[in-house]
């Protein structure tokens, strides 16, 4: 009975690895959910809530257009967006 010899092969992605960048300490330790508002509550290293700033919302619309429907149609579209 013969024994197969396995040769160690370096994984192809190992040459792409790099050290992790410098670690940045975040201003919060954990995120919970406020049951009344259903919003995230960020807690700092001291156990107190941390204000994470405000962010807006955005809404986008897209309409498609067709011209010259009898022969080769020419299609286009318009995009629009709003942000608070």
C-alpha positions in Angstrom: 0.0 0.0 0.0 1.5 3.3 -1.0 1.4 6.5 1.1 0.7 9.7 -0.7 3.0 12.6 0.1 1.3 16.0 0.4 3.3 19.1 -0.4 2.4 22.3 1.4 1.1 24.8 -1.0 0.8 28.5 -0.1 -2.7 29.8 -0.6 -3.0 32.1 -3.6 -4.4 35.0 -1.5 -1.6 34.9 1.1 0.6 37.2 -1.0 -2.2 39.9 -0.9 -2.3 40.0 2.9 -1.2 43.2 4.7 -1.0 44.2 8.3 -4.2 45.7 9.8 -4.2 49.5 9.8 -3.9 51.4 13.0 -6.8 50.7 15.3 -9.1 53.6 15.9 -10.9 53.7 19.2 -14.6 54.3 18.6 -16.5 56.8 20.8 -18.9 54.0 21.8 -18.7 50.6 23.3 -22.1 49.1 22.4 -25.3 49.8 20.5 -28.7 49.0 21.9 -32.2 49.5 20.7 -34.6 52.0 22.4 -37.9 50.1 22.6 -40.0 53.2 22.4 -38.4 55.0 19.5 -36.9 51.9 17.8 -33.6 53.9 17.3 -30.1 52.8 18.2 -28.7 54.0 21.5 -24.9 54.2 21.6 -23.2 53.7 25.0 -19.8 55.1 25.7 -16.9 53.7 27.6 -18.2 55.3 30.8 -21.6 53.7 30.4 -23.4 56.9 29.5 -25.3 57.5 26.2 -23.2 59.0 23.4 -24.6 61.4 20.7 -23.6 60.0 17.3 -24.8 63.1 15.4 -27.7 63.5 13.0 -28.0 62.1 9.5 -30.5 62.9 6.8 -32.6 60.8 4.6 -32.7 60.6 0.9 -35.3 59.7 -1.7 -34.7 58.9 -5.4 -36.9 58.5 -8.4 -36.2 57.2 -11.8 -38.4 57.3 -14.9 -37.8 55.5 -18.2 -38.8 57.0 -21.5 -39.4 55.3 -24.9 -39.5 57.2 -28.2 -40.2 56.1 -31.7 -42.2 53.0 -30.8 -42.9 52.0 -34.5 -39.4 51.0 -35.4 -36.2 50.9 -33.4 -37.1 52.2 -30.0 -34.8 54.7 -28.4 -34.8 54.4 -24.6 -33.6 56.8 -22.0 -34.2 57.5 -18.4 -34.1 60.4 -15.9 -32.9 60.3 -12.3 -33.8 62.7 -9.5 -32.9 62.7 -5.9 -33.7 64.7 -2.8 -31.7 64.7 0.5 -32.5 66.3 3.8 
